[in-house]
Amino acid sequence: MLTPTTNDAEAMALSALAATLTDERRALRFLGLTGLDAHELRDRAMAGDRGLLAATLGFLENHEPDLIAVAEAIGATPAELVAARAMLEA
């Protein structure tokens, strides 16, 4: 088994962010909880802001149905998303 890299974690988190934003209910809750607007979110995502990426995964972890739905949408497991968040926060 290969050990995931930080780049793998960032790519997974970016995919999770995209999947989060494709669901209107989830996107509105995410934007409301983070206080970000669409412009700031786009700028930080384009810059690969690890804090934003880790926060996205933490947001999903705090609501298991969303964690499972996004994991399925991006072809990952919930455990992989949790591990990616931990790696990004390290």
KOLKE-262987 format. One record per atom (N, C-alpha, C): residue number from 1; residue in three letters; atom name; x negated, y, z negated. Coordinates in Angstrom, 2 decimals. Example, Ala and Ser with C-alpha at 12.3 -4.5 7.8 and 13.67 -1.06 7.14 Angstrom:
REM KOLKE-262987
<n:1 res:ALA atom:N px:-13.19 py:-5.69 pz:-7.80>
<n:1 res:ALA atom:CA px:-12.30 py:-4.50 pz:-7.80>
<n:1 res:ALA atom:C px:-13.20 py:-3.30 pz:-7.80>
<n:2 res:SER atom:N px:-12.85 py:-2.25 pz:-7.08>
<n:2 res:SER atom:CA px:-13.67 py:-1.06 pz:-7.14>
<n:2 res:SER atom:C px:-12.90 py:0.03 pz:-7.87>
//
This chain:
REM KOLKE-262987
<n:1 res:MET atom:N px:-0.84 py:-1.18 pz:0.00>
<n:1 res:MET atom:CA px:0.00 py:0.00 pz:0.00>
<n:1 res:MET atom:C px:-0.88 py:1.24 pz:0.00>
<n:2 res:LEU atom:N px:-0.58 py:2.18 pz:0.90>
<n:2 res:LEU atom:CA px:-1.34 py:3.41 pz:0.97>
<n:2 res:LEU atom:C px:-0.88 py:4.38 pz:-0.10>
<n:3 res:THR atom:N px:-1.84 py:5.13 pz:-0.64>
<n:3 res:THR atom:CA px:-1.51 py:6.15 pz:-1.61>
<n:3 res:THR atom:C px:-1.10 py:7.41 pz:-0.86>
<n:4 res:PRO atom:N px:0.05 py:7.98 pz:-1.17>
<n:4 res:PRO atom:CA px:0.47 py:9.19 pz:-0.47>
<n:4 res:PRO atom:C px:-0.47 py:10.36 pz:-0.78>
<n:5 res:THR atom:N px:-0.61 py:11.25 pz:0.18>
<n:5 res:THR atom:CA px:-1.45 py:12.42 pz:0.01>
<n:5 res:THR atom:C px:-0.57 py:13.63 pz:-0.29>
<n:6 res:THR atom:N px:-1.23 py:14.72 pz:-0.66>
<n:6 res:THR atom:CA px:-0.50 py:15.96 pz:-0.87>
<n:6 res:THR atom:C px:0.20 py:16.39 pz:0.40>
<n:7 res:ASN atom:N px:-0.44 py:16.18 pz:1.55>
<n:7 res:ASN atom:CA px:0.20 py:16.52 pz:2.82>
<n:7 res:ASN atom:C px:1.46 py:15.70 pz:3.03>
<n:8 res:ASP atom:N px:1.43 py:14.42 pz:2.65>
<n:8 res:ASP atom:CA px:2.62 py:13.57 pz:2.75>
<n:8 res:ASP atom:C px:3.74 py:14.13 pz:1.85>
<n:9 res:ALA atom:N px:3.37 py:14.52 pz:0.65>
<n:9 res:ALA atom:CA px:4.35 py:15.06 pz:-0.29>
<n:9 res:ALA atom:C px:4.94 py:16.36 pz:0.25>
<n:10 res:GLU atom:N px:4.10 py:17.21 pz:0.82>
<n:10 res:GLU atom:CA px:4.58 py:18.48 pz:1.38>
<n:10 res:GLU atom:C px:5.52 py:18.22 pz:2.56>
<n:11 res:ALA atom:N px:5.17 py:17.29 pz:3.43>
<n:11 res:ALA atom:CA px:6.01 py:16.97 pz:4.58>
<n:11 res:ALA atom:C px:7.35 py:16.41 pz:4.13>
<n:12 res:MET atom:N px:7.32 py:15.54 pz:3.12>
<n:12 res:MET atom:CA px:8.55 py:14.96 pz:2.61>
<n:12 res:MET atom:C px:9.43 py:16.04 pz:1.98>
<n:13 res:ALA atom:N px:8.81 py:16.93 pz:1.21>
<n:13 res:ALA atom:CA px:9.57 py:18.00 pz:0.56>
<n:13 res:ALA atom:C px:10.14 py:18.97 pz:1.59>
<n:14 res:LEU atom:N px:9.40 py:19.25 pz:2.64>
<n:14 res:LEU atom:CA px:9.91 py:20.13 pz:3.68>
<n:14 res:LEU atom:C px:11.10 py:19.49 pz:4.40>
<n:15 res:SER atom:N px:11.02 py:18.19 pz:4.63>
<n:15 res:SER atom:CA px:12.16 py:17.47 pz:5.22>
<n:15 res:SER atom:C px:13.36 py:17.50 pz:4.27>
<n:16 res:ALA atom:N px:13.09 py:17.35 pz:2.98>
<n:16 res:ALA atom:CA px:14.16 py:17.38 pz:1.98>
<n:16 res:ALA atom:C px:14.79 py:18.78 pz:1.93>
<n:17 res:LEU atom:N px:13.98 py:19.82 pz:2.06>
<n:17 res:LEU atom:CA px:14.51 py:21.18 pz:2.08>
<n:17 res:LEU atom:C px:15.43 py:21.36 pz:3.28>
<n:18 res:ALA atom:N px:14.99 py:20.91 pz:4.43>
<n:18 res:ALA atom:CA px:15.81 py:21.03 pz:5.64>
<n:18 res:ALA atom:C px:17.13 py:20.28 pz:5.46>
<n:19 res:ALA atom:N px:17.07 py:19.08 pz:4.91>
<n:19 res:ALA atom:CA px:18.28 py:18.29 pz:4.69>
<n:19 res:ALA atom:C px:19.18 py:18.95 pz:3.65>
<n:20 res:THR atom:N px:18.60 py:19.57 pz:2.65>
<n:20 res:THR atom:CA px:19.37 py:20.29 pz:1.64>
<n:20 res:THR atom:C px:20.15 py:21.43 pz:2.27>
<n:21 res:LEU atom:N px:19.51 py:22.12 pz:3.18>
<n:21 res:LEU atom:CA px:20.13 py:23.30 pz:3.79>
<n:21 res:LEU atom:C px:21.15 py:22.96 pz:4.87>
<n:22 res:THR atom:N px:21.18 py:21.71 pz:5.32>
<n:22 res:THR atom:CA px:22.16 py:21.34 pz:6.34>
<n:22 res:THR atom:C px:23.54 py:21.06 pz:5.76>
<n:23 res:ASP atom:N px:23.61 py:20.90 pz:4.46>
<n:23 res:ASP atom:CA px:24.89 py:20.68 pz:3.78>
<n:23 res:ASP atom:C px:25.28 py:22.01 pz:3.13>
<n:24 res:GLU atom:N px:26.37 py:22.61 pz:3.60>
<n:24 res:GLU atom:CA px:26.73 py:23.96 pz:3.13>
<n:24 res:GLU atom:C px:26.90 py:24.04 pz:1.62>
<n:25 res:ARG atom:N px:27.60 py:23.10 pz:1.03>
<n:25 res:ARG atom:CA px:27.81 py:23.12 pz:-0.43>
<n:25 res:ARG atom:C px:26.49 py:23.05 pz:-1.17>
<n:26 res:ARG atom:N px:25.63 py:22.13 pz:-0.75>
<n:26 res:ARG atom:CA px:24.33 py:21.95 pz:-1.39>
<n:26 res:ARG atom:C px:23.47 py:23.19 pz:-1.18>
<n:27 res:ALA atom:N px:23.49 py:23.74 pz:0.03>
<n:27 res:ALA atom:CA px:22.67 py:24.91 pz:0.35>
<n:27 res:ALA atom:C px:23.10 py:26.11 pz:-0.50>
<n:28 res:LEU atom:N px:24.38 py:26.34 pz:-0.62>
<n:28 res:LEU atom:CA px:24.85 py:27.47 pz:-1.41>
<n:28 res:LEU atom:C px:24.48 py:27.32 pz:-2.88>
<n:29 res:ARG atom:N px:24.59 py:26.11 pz:-3.39>
<n:29 res:ARG atom:CA px:24.20 py:25.86 pz:-4.79>
<n:29 res:ARG atom:C px:22.71 py:26.07 pz:-4.97>
<n:30 res:PHE atom:N px:21.90 py:25.59 pz:-4.02>
<n:30 res:PHE atom:CA px:20.45 py:25.76 pz:-4.09>
<n:30 res:PHE atom:C px:20.08 py:27.24 pz:-4.07>
<n:31 res:LEU atom:N px:20.64 py:27.98 pz:-3.13>
<n:31 res:LEU atom:CA px:20.35 py:29.42 pz:-3.04>
<n:31 res:LEU atom:C px:20.82 py:30.15 pz:-4.29>
<n:32 res:GLY atom:N px:21.99 py:29.77 pz:-4.80>
<n:32 res:GLY atom:CA px:22.50 py:30.40 pz:-6.01>
<n:32 res:GLY atom:C px:21.62 py:30.13 pz:-7.22>
<n:33 res:LEU atom:N px:21.15 py:28.92 pz:-7.36>
<n:33 res:LEU atom:CA px:20.32 py:28.57 pz:-8.52>
<n:33 res:LEU atom:C px:18.91 py:29.16 pz:-8.41>
<n:34 res:THR atom:N px:18.37 py:29.25 pz:-7.22>
<n:34 res:THR atom:CA px:17.01 py:29.77 pz:-7.07>
<n:34 res:THR atom:C px:16.96 py:31.29 pz:-6.99>
<n:35 res:GLY atom:N px:18.08 py:31.91 pz:-6.60>
<n:35 res:GLY atom:CA px:18.08 py:33.34 pz:-6.43>
<n:35 res:GLY atom:C px:17.42 py:33.81 pz:-5.14>
<n:36 res:LEU atom:N px:17.05 py:32.87 pz:-4.29>
<n:36 res:LEU atom:CA px:16.41 py:33.20 pz:-3.02>
<n:36 res:LEU atom:C px:17.46 py:33.62 pz:-2.00>
<n:37 res:ASP atom:N px:17.05 py:34.50 pz:-1.09>
<n:37 res:ASP atom:CA px:17.92 py:34.78 pz:0.05>
<n:37 res:ASP atom:C px:17.33 py:34.04 pz:1.25>
<n:38 res:ALA atom:N px:18.07 py:34.01 pz:2.33>
<n:38 res:ALA atom:CA px:17.65 py:33.23 pz:3.50>
<n:38 res:ALA atom:C px:16.30 py:33.69 pz:4.04>
<n:39 res:HIS atom:N px:16.04 py:34.98 pz:4.05>
<n:39 res:HIS atom:CA px:14.78 py:35.51 pz:4.58>
<n:39 res:HIS atom:C px:13.59 py:35.05 pz:3.73>
<n:40 res:GLU atom:N px:13.71 py:35.21 pz:2.40>
<n:40 res:GLU atom:CA px:12.62 py:34.79 pz:1.51>
<n:40 res:GLU atom:C px:12.41 py:33.28 pz:1.58>
<n:41 res:LEU atom:N px:13.49 py:32.54 pz:1.64>
<n:41 res:LEU atom:CA px:13.39 py:31.09 pz:1.74>
<n:41 res:LEU atom:C px:12.64 py:30.68 pz:2.99>
<n:42 res:ARG atom:N px:12.99 py:31.28 pz:4.11>
<n:42 res:ARG atom:CA px:12.32 py:30.98 pz:5.38>
<n:42 res:ARG atom:C px:10.83 py:31.32 pz:5.31>
<n:43 res:ASP atom:N px:10.51 py:32.50 pz:4.79>
<n:43 res:ASP atom:CA px:9.11 py:32.92 pz:4.70>
<n:43 res:ASP atom:C px:8.30 py:31.97 pz:3.82>
<n:44 res:ARG atom:N px:8.84 py:31.61 pz:2.68>
<n:44 res:ARG atom:CA px:8.12 py:30.72 pz:1.77>
<n:44 res:ARG atom:C px:7.99 py:29.31 pz:2.33>
<n:45 res:ALA atom:N px:9.04 py:28.83 pz:3.00>
<n:45 res:ALA atom:CA px:8.98 py:27.49 pz:3.59>
<n:45 res:ALA atom:C px:7.96 py:27.46 pz:4.72>
<n:46 res:MET atom:N px:7.94 py:28.50 pz:5.55>
<n:46 res:MET atom:CA px:6.99 py:28.56 pz:6.67>
<n:46 res:MET atom:C px:5.54 py:28.60 pz:6.15>
<n:47 res:ALA atom:N px:5.36 py:29.19 pz:4.98>
<n:47 res:ALA atom:CA px:4.03 py:29.29 pz:4.40>
<n:47 res:ALA atom:C px:3.64 py:28.01 pz:3.65>
<n:48 res:GLY atom:N px:4.55 py:27.06 pz:3.57>
<n:48 res:GLY atom:CA px:4.25 py:25.81 pz:2.86>
<n:48 res:GLY atom:C px:4.09 py:26.02 pz:1.36>
<n:49 res:ASP atom:N px:4.87 py:26.93 pz:0.80>
<n:49 res:ASP atom:CA px:4.81 py:27.26 pz:-0.63>
<n:49 res:ASP atom:C px:5.11 py:26.00 pz:-1.45>
<n:50 res:ARG atom:N px:4.07 py:25.48 pz:-2.10>
<n:50 res:ARG atom:CA px:4.22 py:24.24 pz:-2.87>
<n:50 res:ARG atom:C px:5.19 py:24.39 pz:-4.03>
<n:51 res:GLY atom:N px:5.25 py:25.59 pz:-4.61>
<n:51 res:GLY atom:CA px:6.20 py:25.83 pz:-5.70>
<n:51 res:GLY atom:C px:7.64 py:25.70 pz:-5.21>
<n:52 res:LEU atom:N px:7.91 py:26.25 pz:-4.05>
<n:52 res:LEU atom:CA px:9.25 py:26.13 pz:-3.46>
<n:52 res:LEU atom:C px:9.57 py:24.68 pz:-3.13>
<n:53 res:LEU atom:N px:8.59 py:23.98 pz:-2.56>
<n:53 res:LEU atom:CA px:8.81 py:22.58 pz:-2.19>
<n:53 res:LEU atom:C px:9.07 py:21.72 pz:-3.42>
<n:54 res:ALA atom:N px:8.27 py:21.93 pz:-4.47>
<n:54 res:ALA atom:CA px:8.48 py:21.18 pz:-5.72>
<n:54 res:ALA atom:C px:9.83 py:21.53 pz:-6.34>
<n:55 res:ALA atom:N px:10.20 py:22.81 pz:-6.29>
<n:55 res:ALA atom:CA px:11.49 py:23.24 pz:-6.85>
<n:55 res:ALA atom:C px:12.65 py:22.61 pz:-6.09>
<n:56 res:THR atom:N px:12.49 py:22.47 pz:-4.78>
<n:56 res:THR atom:CA px:13.53 py:21.83 pz:-3.98>
<n:56 res:THR atom:C px:13.75 py:20.40 pz:-4.45>
<n:57 res:LEU atom:N px:12.66 py:19.68 pz:-4.63>
<n:57 res:LEU atom:CA px:12.78 py:18.29 pz:-5.09>
<n:57 res:LEU atom:C px:13.32 py:18.21 pz:-6.51>
<n:58 res:GLY atom:N px:12.92 py:19.15 pz:-7.37>
<n:58 res:GLY atom:CA px:13.45 py:19.20 pz:-8.72>
<n:58 res:GLY atom:C px:14.95 py:19.48 pz:-8.72>
<n:59 res:PHE atom:N px:15.38 py:20.36 pz:-7.84>
<n:59 res:PHE atom:CA px:16.81 py:20.66 pz:-7.68>
<n:59 res:PHE atom:C px:17.57 py:19.37 pz:-7.34>
<n:60 res:LEU atom:N px:17.02 py:18.59 pz:-6.42>
<n:60 res:LEU atom:CA px:17.68 py:17.34 pz:-6.03>
<n:60 res:LEU atom:C px:17.67 py:16.34 pz:-7.18>
<n:61 res:GLU atom:N px:16.58 py:16.27 pz:-7.91>
<n:61 res:GLU atom:CA px:16.49 py:15.34 pz:-9.04>
<n:61 res:GLU atom:C px:17.56 py:15.62 pz:-10.09>
<n:62 res:ASN atom:N px:17.93 py:16.87 pz:-10.23>
<n:62 res:ASN atom:CA px:18.90 py:17.26 pz:-11.25>
<n:62 res:ASN atom:C px:20.34 py:16.93 pz:-10.89>
<n:63 res:HIS atom:N px:20.56 py:16.43 pz:-9.69>
<n:63 res:HIS atom:CA px:21.91 py:16.01 pz:-9.28>
<n:63 res:HIS atom:C px:21.74 py:14.74 pz:-8.44>
<n:64 res:GLU atom:N px:21.83 py:13.61 pz:-9.11>
<n:64 res:GLU atom:CA px:21.53 py:12.32 pz:-8.48>
<n:64 res:GLU atom:C px:22.25 py:12.08 pz:-7.16>
<n:65 res:PRO atom:N px:23.53 py:12.42 pz:-7.01>
<n:65 res:PRO atom:CA px:24.17 py:12.20 pz:-5.70>
<n:65 res:PRO atom:C px:23.45 py:12.93 pz:-4.56>
<n:66 res:ASP atom:N px:22.98 py:14.16 pz:-4.83>
<n:66 res:ASP atom:CA px:22.23 py:14.89 pz:-3.81>
<n:66 res:ASP atom:C px:20.87 py:14.25 pz:-3.56>
<n:67 res:LEU atom:N px:20.22 py:13.81 pz:-4.62>
<n:67 res:LEU atom:CA px:18.92 py:13.15 pz:-4.47>
<n:67 res:LEU atom:C px:19.06 py:11.92 pz:-3.57>
<n:68 res:ILE atom:N px:20.06 py:11.13 pz:-3.81>
<n:68 res:ILE atom:CA px:20.27 py:9.92 pz:-3.02>
<n:68 res:ILE atom:C px:20.63 py:10.27 pz:-1.58>
<n:69 res:ALA atom:N px:21.53 py:11.23 pz:-1.40>
<n:69 res:ALA atom:CA px:21.97 py:11.60 pz:-0.05>
<n:69 res:ALA atom:C px:20.82 py:12.16 pz:0.78>
<n:70 res:VAL atom:N px:20.01 py:13.02 pz:0.19>
<n:70 res:VAL atom:CA px:18.89 py:13.60 pz:0.93>
<n:70 res:VAL atom:C px:17.83 py:12.55 pz:1.20>
<n:71 res:ALA atom:N px:17.55 py:11.70 pz:0.24>
<n:71 res:ALA atom:CA px:16.58 py:10.62 pz:0.46>
<n:71 res:ALA atom:C px:17.00 py:9.77 pz:1.64>
<n:72 res:GLU atom:N px:18.26 py:9.38 pz:1.67>
<n:72 res:GLU atom:CA px:18.76 py:8.58 pz:2.79>
<n:72 res:GLU atom:C px:18.66 py:9.35 pz:4.10>
<n:73 res:ALA atom:N px:18.96 py:10.64 pz:4.07>
<n:73 res:ALA atom:CA px:18.95 py:11.46 pz:5.29>
<n:73 res:ALA atom:C px:17.55 py:11.57 pz:5.90>
<n:74 res:ILE atom:N px:16.53 py:11.54 pz:5.05>
<n:74 res:ILE atom:CA px:15.17 py:11.71 pz:5.58>
<n:74 res:ILE atom:C px:14.39 py:10.39 pz:5.63>
<n:75 res:GLY atom:N px:15.06 py:9.30 pz:5.31>
<n:75 res:GLY atom:CA px:14.40 py:7.99 pz:5.40>
<n:75 res:GLY atom:C px:13.41 py:7.73 pz:4.28>
<n:76 res:ALA atom:N px:13.72 py:8.23 pz:3.11>
<n:76 res:ALA atom:CA px:12.86 py:8.02 pz:1.94>
<n:76 res:ALA atom:C px:13.69 py:7.40 pz:0.83>
<n:77 res:THR atom:N px:13.03 py:7.06 pz:-0.25>
<n:77 res:THR atom:CA px:13.75 py:6.59 pz:-1.43>
<n:77 res:THR atom:C px:13.78 py:7.73 pz:-2.45>
<n:78 res:PRO atom:N px:14.75 py:7.69 pz:-3.35>
<n:78 res:PRO atom:CA px:14.75 py:8.70 pz:-4.41>
<n:78 res:PRO atom:C px:13.44 py:8.70 pz:-5.20>
<n:79 res:ALA atom:N px:12.89 py:7.54 pz:-5.45>
<n:79 res:ALA atom:CA px:11.63 py:7.46 pz:-6.19>
<n:79 res:ALA atom:C px:10.49 py:8.15 pz:-5.44>
<n:80 res:GLU atom:N px:10.49 py:8.05 pz:-4.13>
<n:80 res:GLU atom:CA px:9.45 py:8.74 pz:-3.34>
<n:80 res:GLU atom:C px:9.59 py:10.25 pz:-3.46>
<n:81 res:LEU atom:N px:10.82 py:10.75 pz:-3.49>
<n:81 res:LEU atom:CA px:11.01 py:12.19 pz:-3.66>
<n:81 res:LEU atom:C px:10.56 py:12.65 pz:-5.04>
<n:82 res:VAL atom:N px:10.85 py:11.86 pz:-6.05>
<n:82 res:VAL atom:CA px:10.41 py:12.19 pz:-7.41>
<n:82 res:VAL atom:C px:8.89 py:12.19 pz:-7.48>
<n:83 res:ALA atom:N px:8.25 py:11.19 pz:-6.88>
<n:83 res:ALA atom:CA px:6.79 py:11.13 pz:-6.87>
<n:83 res:ALA atom:C px:6.19 py:12.29 pz:-6.10>
<n:84 res:ALA atom:N px:6.83 py:12.70 pz:-5.02>
<n:84 res:ALA atom:CA px:6.34 py:13.84 pz:-4.24>
<n:84 res:ALA atom:C px:6.40 py:15.11 pz:-5.07>
<n:85 res:ARG atom:N px:7.49 py:15.29 pz:-5.82>
<n:85 res:ARG atom:CA px:7.59 py:16.47 pz:-6.70>
<n:85 res:ARG atom:C px:6.46 py:16.48 pz:-7.72>
<n:86 res:ALA atom:N px:6.19 py:15.34 pz:-8.33>
<n:86 res:ALA atom:CA px:5.12 py:15.27 pz:-9.32>
<n:86 res:ALA atom:C px:3.78 py:15.60 pz:-8.69>
<n:87 res:MET atom:N px:3.56 py:15.13 pz:-7.49>
<n:87 res:MET atom:CA px:2.30 py:15.40 pz:-6.81>
<n:87 res:MET atom:C px:2.16 py:16.90 pz:-6.49>
<n:88 res:LEU atom:N px:3.25 py:17.51 pz:-6.07>
<n:88 res:LEU atom:CA px:3.21 py:18.93 pz:-5.73>
<n:88 res:LEU atom:C px:3.02 py:19.81 pz:-6.96>
<n:89 res:GLU atom:N px:3.47 py:19.33 pz:-8.10>
<n:89 res:GLU atom:CA px:3.33 py:20.10 pz:-9.34>
<n:89 res:GLU atom:C px:1.98 py:19.89 pz:-10.01>
<n:90 res:ALA atom:N px:1.24 py:18.90 pz:-9.57>
<n:90 res:ALA atom:CA px:-0.06 py:18.59 pz:-10.21>
<n:90 res:ALA atom:C px:-1.10 py:19.64 pz:-9.87>
//
